Amino acid sequence: MIDHNFFEYKGPLPLSAILSLTDIKEVRYGQGVTKDTSVGGIARLDEAQATHLAMLHNKKYISQLQSTHAGFCFVEPDMVQHCPETTTALITRSPYRCFGIVADAFYPHHESRFSIQETAIHPTAKIGENCVIEYGAVIQANAEIGSGTKIGANAVIGPRVKIGKNCLISAGVRICFSIIGDHVVIYQGTCIGQSGFGFFMDEKGHVKVPQLGRVIIEDHVEIGANTTIDRGSMDDTVIGKGSRIDNLVQIAHNVRLGQGCVIVAQVGISGSTRMGNYVIAAGQAGITGHLNIGSRAKIAAQSGVMRDILEGEAVAGSPAVPVKQWHRQTISLAHMVSATKKRGSQ
């Protein structure tokens, strides 16, 4: 659920206001629901309760729609049949666009809450014992820094961020909307917790969908220089205990890494992909969104992963295939090229 420590809530809203904001005309009402019924907030399909508004914009999650407890849901016309009878279906061809508009009404201006801070360390920040905070570092309101943690020059720790014990936060790091565990090392220039790349695009133009999740980094994680980890949209982005992330890695919103994962330089992981424990992704691999990567899977350098990967499977190539198959393809291609050259020389 959305953490109100980080995001200021402006609800509830009557259903009539939501219909007006989104210009929805077609509604399949649940029992006892009218336009005056109060909508308490927004939530994921699998977390929503009777007062919540959810959405379905990816048919991969139809099963979650069928079992949801959400009182209200944005759905496309052909998905209404999958809504429980207790769910009021708000029918639209653009559920994601509508959800973005309403999310912004419930949680407005969360990216623009700037304030004048007269001291580098805000008076409300909590700093543990034996911390080192170098010149130019800024610790903002209600942030918490655990004992023995070191904050490098010109780092910025955003409001209400929590950092555990004995961490090393190097120079120029930026952290917001995040909770960091103990013994975490983050190298220079890394940005954690910024808004994910979430928007809806059609002929009417881009609609930004507010990113209302957090980044959770568990204990004993190391993150290389100039890596970026986006916060979640509705869910959290999670980096599992003991994982190692190299320089120049991009991890998108809602990604979850299990324990002990190794992500090598210039890997890009798209939104909502899940990795099990001890997954290895070698340099410049690209992984599309909403995939499940099994524990101990291995992804070769420059692979393009476009499907789920089974536990323990090794893949290579673009699109990525089992590594033995990729070797056979490479050898076959070399033989074809050699045969073509021979024919051309005759």
One Martini backbone bead per residue (centre of mass of N, CA, C, O) as a GRO file, in nm:
protein
  346
    1MET     BB    1   0.102   0.032   0.010
    2ILE     BB    2   0.083   0.356   0.050
    3ASP     BB    3   0.318   0.584   0.183
    4HIS     BB    4   0.235   0.857   0.392
    5ASN     BB    5   0.524   0.958   0.458
    6PHE     BB    6   0.574   1.040   0.139
    7PHE     BB    7   0.254   1.072   0.069
    8GLU     BB    8   0.008   1.302   0.020
    9TYR     BB    9  -0.321   1.287   0.120
   10LYS     BB   10  -0.656   1.391  -0.058
   11GLY     BB   11  -0.874   1.230   0.057
   12PRO     BB   12  -1.162   1.162  -0.036
   13LEU     BB   13  -1.372   1.069  -0.324
   14PRO     BB   14  -1.618   1.099  -0.524
   15LEU     BB   15  -1.730   0.935  -0.794
   16SER     BB   16  -1.813   1.188  -0.954
   17ALA     BB   17  -1.525   1.311  -0.968
   18ILE     BB   18  -1.395   1.080  -1.129
   19LEU     BB   19  -1.580   1.095  -1.376
   20SER     BB   20  -1.507   1.389  -1.444
   21LEU     BB   21  -1.195   1.363  -1.478
   22THR     BB   22  -1.235   1.109  -1.705
   23ASP     BB   23  -1.503   1.102  -1.878
   24ILE     BB   24  -1.699   0.883  -1.778
   25LYS     BB   25  -2.008   0.707  -1.889
   26GLU     BB   26  -1.948   0.400  -1.822
   27VAL     BB   27  -2.123   0.194  -1.574
   28ARG     BB   28  -2.084  -0.082  -1.343
   29TYR     BB   29  -2.263  -0.131  -1.073
   30GLY     BB   30  -2.254  -0.196  -0.760
   31GLN     BB   31  -2.380  -0.270  -0.472
   32GLY     BB   32  -2.488   0.046  -0.346
   33VAL     BB   33  -2.377   0.221  -0.577
   34THR     BB   34  -2.297   0.564  -0.635
   35LYS     BB   35  -2.195   0.883  -0.715
   36ASP     BB   36  -2.172   0.939  -0.386
   37THR     BB   37  -1.961   0.750  -0.342
   38SER     BB   38  -1.680   0.675  -0.165
   39VAL     BB   39  -1.330   0.711  -0.242
   40GLY     BB   40  -1.035   0.629  -0.064
   41GLY     BB   41  -0.847   0.510  -0.308
   42ILE     BB   42  -0.552   0.352  -0.423
   43ALA     BB   43  -0.477   0.025  -0.582
   44ARG     BB   44  -0.398  -0.278  -0.621
   45LEU     BB   45  -0.561  -0.556  -0.706
   46ASP     BB   46  -0.418  -0.742  -0.468
   47GLU     BB   47  -0.485  -0.500  -0.230
   48ALA     BB   48  -0.762  -0.419  -0.257
   49GLN     BB   49  -1.050  -0.268  -0.132
   50ALA     BB   50  -1.374  -0.147  -0.110
   51THR     BB   51  -1.253   0.169  -0.125
   52HIS     BB   52  -1.094   0.103  -0.384
   53LEU     BB   53  -0.898   0.192  -0.671
   54ALA     BB   54  -0.839   0.029  -0.976
   55MET     BB   55  -0.660  -0.158  -1.244
   56LEU     BB   56  -0.660  -0.270  -1.600
   57HIS     BB   57  -0.374  -0.282  -1.855
   58ASN     BB   58  -0.292  -0.599  -1.825
   59LYS     BB   59  -0.380  -0.923  -1.923
   60LYS     BB   60  -0.186  -1.078  -1.728
   61TYR     BB   61  -0.398  -0.975  -1.472
   62ILE     BB   62  -0.684  -1.115  -1.471
   63SER     BB   63  -0.677  -1.288  -1.212
   64GLN     BB   64  -0.674  -1.039  -1.024
   65LEU     BB   65  -0.946  -0.930  -1.109
   66GLN     BB   66  -1.122  -1.184  -1.034
   67SER     BB   67  -1.003  -1.156  -0.709
   68THR     BB   68  -1.082  -0.886  -0.630
   69HIS     BB   69  -1.167  -0.624  -0.367
   70ALA     BB   70  -1.239  -0.398  -0.531
   71GLY     BB   71  -1.478  -0.143  -0.564
   72PHE     BB   72  -1.296  -0.025  -0.806
   73CYS     BB   73  -1.252  -0.022  -1.181
   74PHE     BB   74  -1.049   0.008  -1.448
   75VAL     BB   75  -1.183  -0.089  -1.774
   76GLU     BB   76  -1.225  -0.252  -2.043
   77PRO     BB   77  -1.493  -0.364  -2.211
   78ASP     BB   78  -1.377  -0.679  -2.234
   79MET     BB   79  -1.333  -0.691  -1.895
   80VAL     BB   80  -1.601  -0.686  -1.732
   81GLN     BB   81  -1.655  -0.999  -1.706
   82HIS     BB   82  -1.403  -1.015  -1.478
   83CYS     BB   83  -1.565  -0.871  -1.276
   84PRO     BB   84  -1.678  -0.851  -0.991
   85GLU     BB   85  -1.987  -0.777  -0.856
   86THR     BB   86  -1.850  -0.584  -0.627
   87THR     BB   87  -1.739  -0.427  -0.877
   88THR     BB   88  -1.695  -0.119  -1.007
   89ALA     BB   89  -1.711  -0.044  -1.348
   90LEU     BB   90  -1.483   0.159  -1.529
   91ILE     BB   91  -1.534   0.239  -1.861
   92THR     BB   92  -1.239   0.212  -2.077
   93ARG     BB   93  -0.974   0.253  -2.323
   94SER     BB   94  -0.794   0.414  -2.072
   95PRO     BB   95  -0.695   0.312  -1.777
   96TYR     BB   96  -0.415   0.446  -1.733
   97ARG     BB   97  -0.494   0.737  -1.775
   98CYS     BB   98  -0.712   0.750  -1.554
   99PHE     BB   99  -0.530   0.667  -1.319
  100GLY     BB  100  -0.333   0.905  -1.336
  101ILE     BB  101  -0.537   1.130  -1.280
  102VAL     BB  102  -0.638   1.021  -1.001
  103ALA     BB  103  -0.368   0.995  -0.852
  104ASP     BB  104  -0.314   1.305  -0.862
  105ALA     BB  105  -0.560   1.376  -0.680
  106PHE     BB  106  -0.467   1.211  -0.423
  107TYR     BB  107  -0.134   1.288  -0.506
  108PRO     BB  108  -0.024   1.585  -0.509
  109HIS     BB  109   0.290   1.728  -0.559
  110HIS     BB  110   0.529   1.516  -0.481
  111GLU     BB  111   0.766   1.659  -0.671
  112SER     BB  112   0.708   1.985  -0.545
  113ARG     BB  113   0.819   1.983  -0.230
  114PHE     BB  114   0.961   2.257  -0.169
  115SER     BB  115   1.216   2.396   0.058
  116ILE     BB  116   1.356   2.591   0.296
  117GLN     BB  117   1.698   2.529   0.405
  118GLU     BB  118   1.920   2.655   0.650
  119THR     BB  119   2.040   2.368   0.687
  120ALA     BB  120   2.198   2.082   0.606
  121ILE     BB  121   2.067   1.981   0.874
  122HIS     BB  122   1.780   1.905   0.974
  123PRO     BB  123   1.625   1.934   1.281
  124THR     BB  124   1.448   1.652   1.228
  125ALA     BB  125   1.682   1.490   1.202
  126LYS     BB  126   1.828   1.158   1.253
  127ILE     BB  127   2.140   1.100   1.418
  128GLY     BB  128   2.361   0.884   1.483
  129GLU     BB  129   2.620   0.741   1.607
  130ASN     BB  130   2.924   0.787   1.453
  131CYS     BB  131   2.890   0.983   1.229
  132VAL     BB  132   2.967   1.087   0.884
  133ILE     BB  133   2.949   1.430   0.751
  134GLU     BB  134   3.016   1.587   0.482
  135TYR     BB  135   3.071   1.839   0.296
  136GLY     BB  136   2.751   1.933   0.146
  137ALA     BB  137   2.563   1.768   0.282
  138VAL     BB  138   2.210   1.666   0.275
  139ILE     BB  139   1.955   1.662   0.534
  140GLN     BB  140   1.633   1.606   0.553
  141ALA     BB  141   1.334   1.585   0.666
  142ASN     BB  142   1.304   1.309   0.881
  143ALA     BB  143   1.553   1.177   0.861
  144GLU     BB  144   1.743   0.858   0.894
  145ILE     BB  145   2.058   0.781   1.063
  146GLY     BB  146   2.263   0.544   1.134
  147SER     BB  147   2.498   0.413   1.300
  148GLY     BB  148   2.816   0.456   1.138
  149THR     BB  149   2.744   0.637   0.910
  150LYS     BB  150   2.846   0.754   0.579
  151ILE     BB  151   2.849   1.086   0.427
  152GLY     BB  152   2.914   1.235   0.147
  153ALA     BB  153   2.984   1.473  -0.050
  154ASN     BB  154   2.689   1.611  -0.181
  155ALA     BB  155   2.483   1.460  -0.061
  156VAL     BB  156   2.126   1.348  -0.078
  157ILE     BB  157   1.875   1.330   0.177
  158GLY     BB  158   1.562   1.279   0.192
  159PRO     BB  159   1.262   1.285   0.304
  160ARG     BB  160   1.221   1.013   0.528
  161VAL     BB  161   1.467   0.872   0.502
  162LYS     BB  162   1.616   0.543   0.557
  163ILE     BB  163   1.925   0.461   0.727
  164GLY     BB  164   2.131   0.250   0.840
  165LYS     BB  165   2.391   0.079   0.955
  166ASN     BB  166   2.707   0.103   0.838
  167CYS     BB  167   2.711   0.296   0.598
  168LEU     BB  168   2.799   0.391   0.247
  169ILE     BB  169   2.772   0.727   0.121
  170SER     BB  170   2.870   0.874  -0.139
  171ALA     BB  171   2.947   1.105  -0.341
  172GLY     BB  172   2.656   1.241  -0.496
  173VAL     BB  173   2.428   1.109  -0.373
  174ARG     BB  174   2.074   1.016  -0.434
  175ILE     BB  175   1.798   1.005  -0.191
  176CYS     BB  176   1.457   0.885  -0.222
  177PHE     BB  177   1.193   0.711  -0.126
  178SER     BB  178   1.362   0.538   0.107
  179ILE     BB  179   1.489   0.212   0.234
  180ILE     BB  180   1.780   0.136   0.423
  181GLY     BB  181   1.990  -0.075   0.532
  182ASP     BB  182   2.253  -0.252   0.644
  183HIS     BB  183   2.564  -0.241   0.508
  184VAL     BB  184   2.556  -0.025   0.280
  185VAL     BB  185   2.682   0.039  -0.058
  186ILE     BB  186   2.725   0.366  -0.224
  187TYR     BB  187   2.826   0.507  -0.504
  188GLN     BB  188   2.900   0.746  -0.704
  189GLY     BB  189   2.612   0.916  -0.842
  190THR     BB  190   2.378   0.779  -0.733
  191CYS     BB  191   2.022   0.707  -0.797
  192ILE     BB  192   1.746   0.696  -0.555
  193GLY     BB  193   1.384   0.722  -0.598
  194GLN     BB  194   1.298   0.809  -0.850
  195SER     BB  195   1.099   0.845  -1.097
  196GLY     BB  196   0.939   0.661  -1.298
  197PHE     BB  197   0.855   0.546  -1.637
  198GLY     BB  198   0.535   0.675  -1.610
  199PHE     BB  199   0.308   0.660  -1.892
  200PHE     BB  200   0.060   0.785  -2.114
  201MET     BB  201   0.008   0.718  -2.472
  202ASP     BB  202  -0.146   0.932  -2.716
  203GLU     BB  203  -0.302   1.161  -2.919
  204LYS     BB  204  -0.330   1.351  -2.651
  205GLY     BB  205  -0.083   1.261  -2.493
  206HIS     BB  206   0.097   1.277  -2.213
  207VAL     BB  207   0.047   1.090  -1.900
  208LYS     BB  208   0.131   1.112  -1.587
  209VAL     BB  209   0.216   0.858  -1.354
  210PRO     BB  210   0.228   0.833  -1.044
  211GLN     BB  211   0.496   0.753  -0.816
  212LEU     BB  212   0.399   0.555  -0.508
  213GLY     BB  213   0.660   0.426  -0.429
  214ARG     BB  214   0.950   0.250  -0.333
  215VAL     BB  215   1.277   0.189  -0.198
  216ILE     BB  216   1.424  -0.132  -0.116
  217ILE     BB  217   1.721  -0.192   0.079
  218GLU     BB  218   1.899  -0.436   0.182
  219ASP     BB  219   2.130  -0.595   0.331
  220HIS     BB  220   2.452  -0.597   0.196
  221VAL     BB  221   2.457  -0.390  -0.031
  222GLU     BB  222   2.593  -0.310  -0.364
  223ILE     BB  223   2.641   0.009  -0.544
  224GLY     BB  224   2.731   0.156  -0.814
  225ALA     BB  225   2.817   0.393  -1.020
  226ASN     BB  226   2.563   0.561  -1.179
  227THR     BB  227   2.314   0.440  -1.072
  228THR     BB  228   1.958   0.352  -1.127
  229ILE     BB  229   1.664   0.361  -0.898
  230ASP     BB  230   1.342   0.322  -0.917
  231ARG     BB  231   1.055   0.372  -0.802
  232GLY     BB  232   0.758   0.279  -0.753
  233SER     BB  233   0.432   0.299  -0.831
  234MET     BB  234   0.268   0.092  -0.621
  235ASP     BB  235   0.503  -0.054  -0.568
  236ASP     BB  236   0.809  -0.184  -0.487
  237THR     BB  237   1.147  -0.150  -0.500
  238VAL     BB  238   1.373  -0.441  -0.478
  239ILE     BB  239   1.680  -0.517  -0.297
  240GLY     BB  240   1.840  -0.782  -0.212
  241LYS     BB  241   2.023  -0.945  -0.010
  242GLY     BB  242   2.361  -0.920  -0.115
  243SER     BB  243   2.368  -0.758  -0.356
  244ARG     BB  244   2.521  -0.680  -0.688
  245ILE     BB  245   2.586  -0.358  -0.834
  246ASP     BB  246   2.693  -0.195  -1.087
  247ASN     BB  247   2.768   0.020  -1.307
  248LEU     BB  248   2.531   0.161  -1.505
  249VAL     BB  249   2.246   0.086  -1.391
  250GLN     BB  250   1.898   0.000  -1.474
  251ILE     BB  251   1.616   0.027  -1.248
  252ALA     BB  252   1.293  -0.013  -1.244
  253HIS     BB  253   0.983  -0.011  -1.164
  254ASN     BB  254   0.903  -0.286  -0.947
  255VAL     BB  255   1.151  -0.423  -0.911
  256ARG     BB  256   1.275  -0.760  -0.812
  257LEU     BB  257   1.532  -0.869  -0.605
  258GLY     BB  258   1.691  -1.105  -0.476
  259GLN     BB  259   1.921  -1.275  -0.336
  260GLY     BB  260   2.248  -1.238  -0.457
  261CYS     BB  261   2.257  -1.062  -0.692
  262VAL     BB  262   2.410  -1.004  -1.028
  263ILE     BB  263   2.472  -0.678  -1.177
  264VAL     BB  264   2.602  -0.564  -1.457
  265ALA     BB  265   2.707  -0.344  -1.659
  266GLN     BB  266   2.445  -0.191  -1.842
  267VAL     BB  267   2.199  -0.289  -1.728
  268GLY     BB  268   1.844  -0.344  -1.814
  269ILE     BB  269   1.540  -0.315  -1.614
  270SER     BB  270   1.222  -0.353  -1.640
  271GLY     BB  271   0.919  -0.324  -1.533
  272SER     BB  272   0.806  -0.573  -1.302
  273THR     BB  273   1.044  -0.747  -1.264
  274ARG     BB  274   1.141  -1.079  -1.152
  275MET     BB  275   1.386  -1.201  -0.923
  276GLY     BB  276   1.554  -1.425  -0.789
  277ASN     BB  277   1.804  -1.596  -0.657
  278TYR     BB  278   2.120  -1.564  -0.784
  279VAL     BB  279   2.125  -1.382  -1.020
  280ILE     BB  280   2.280  -1.338  -1.351
  281ALA     BB  281   2.374  -1.025  -1.520
  282ALA     BB  282   2.536  -0.933  -1.781
  283GLY     BB  283   2.662  -0.713  -1.979
  284GLN     BB  284   2.409  -0.534  -2.151
  285ALA     BB  285   2.159  -0.643  -2.062
  286GLY     BB  286   1.811  -0.689  -2.166
  287ILE     BB  287   1.499  -0.644  -1.977
  288THR     BB  288   1.189  -0.688  -1.978
  289GLY     BB  289   0.874  -0.663  -1.870
  290HIS     BB  290   0.694  -0.876  -1.664
  291LEU     BB  291   0.902  -1.082  -1.554
  292ASN     BB  292   1.036  -1.418  -1.475
  293ILE     BB  293   1.330  -1.493  -1.284
  294GLY     BB  294   1.493  -1.746  -1.186
  295SER     BB  295   1.678  -1.897  -0.983
  296ARG     BB  296   2.008  -1.910  -1.098
  297ALA     BB  297   2.014  -1.751  -1.333
  298LYS     BB  298   2.170  -1.689  -1.666
  299ILE     BB  299   2.290  -1.387  -1.831
  300ALA     BB  300   2.426  -1.289  -2.100
  301ALA     BB  301   2.589  -1.081  -2.273
  302GLN     BB  302   2.370  -0.887  -2.463
  303SER     BB  303   2.104  -0.978  -2.391
  304GLY     BB  304   1.752  -1.039  -2.493
  305VAL     BB  305   1.488  -1.037  -2.271
  306MET     BB  306   1.135  -1.172  -2.354
  307ARG     BB  307   1.117  -1.396  -2.127
  308ASP     BB  308   1.089  -1.630  -1.926
  309ILE     BB  309   1.298  -1.781  -1.666
  310LEU     BB  310   1.419  -2.050  -1.543
  311GLU     BB  311   1.542  -2.226  -1.309
  312GLY     BB  312   1.888  -2.239  -1.391
  313GLU     BB  313   1.893  -2.089  -1.650
  314ALA     BB  314   2.072  -2.040  -1.958
  315VAL     BB  315   2.127  -1.739  -2.153
  316ALA     BB  316   2.135  -1.614  -2.504
  317GLY     BB  317   2.091  -1.350  -2.687
  318SER     BB  318   1.877  -1.189  -2.962
  319PRO     BB  319   1.680  -1.346  -2.852
  320ALA     BB  320   1.675  -1.526  -2.579
  321VAL     BB  321   1.833  -1.845  -2.532
  322PRO     BB  322   1.950  -2.120  -2.480
  323VAL     BB  323   2.287  -2.154  -2.483
  324LYS     BB  324   2.309  -2.403  -2.671
  325GLN     BB  325   2.136  -2.284  -2.895
  326TRP     BB  326   2.312  -2.036  -2.946
  327HIS     BB  327   2.564  -2.194  -3.037
  328ARG     BB  328   2.431  -2.332  -3.279
  329GLN     BB  329   2.354  -2.073  -3.427
  330THR     BB  330   2.641  -1.962  -3.457
  331ILE     BB  331   2.758  -2.200  -3.617
  332SER     BB  332   2.554  -2.200  -3.849
  333LEU     BB  333   2.614  -1.913  -3.946
  334ALA     BB  334   2.913  -1.960  -4.012
  335HIS     BB  335   2.863  -2.180  -4.226
  336MET     BB  336   2.690  -2.005  -4.417
  337VAL     BB  337   2.905  -1.790  -4.476
  338SER     BB  338   3.122  -1.983  -4.583
  339ALA     BB  339   2.951  -2.102  -4.816
  340THR     BB  340   2.898  -1.833  -4.962
  341LYS     BB  341   3.194  -1.763  -5.023
  342LYS     BB  342   3.258  -2.011  -5.194
  343ARG     BB  343   3.044  -1.962  -5.416
  344GLY     BB  344   3.155  -1.672  -5.491
  345SER     BB  345   3.454  -1.791  -5.587
  346GLN     BB  346   3.353  -1.984  -5.840
   0.00000   0.00000   0.00000
